Amino acid sequence: MTVCYNKLWKLLIDKNMKKKDLRLATGMSTTALAKLGRNEHINTEILTKICAALDCDFCDIIELVKEEQHD
């Protein structure tokens, strides 16, 4: 399985926030933000800070997606 942060990007749109606003609100590095953009795994501490800044839960910003099997 792989992670997908599309829910996070939709939530930012709903809250009229830019990625830079999220970075500043959480204190995360530009590297961590770039990892989010590439759907890479990041530290749960960062996910917790995002949830605190956006007043949401993990399930509101991240989802697990099954990888397609290629034979």
Protein Blocks (a to p, Z undefined) as FASTA:
>chain_A
ZZdfklmmmmmmmnopafklmmmmnopafklmmmmmnopacdfklmmmmmmmnopafklm
gccddddddZZ
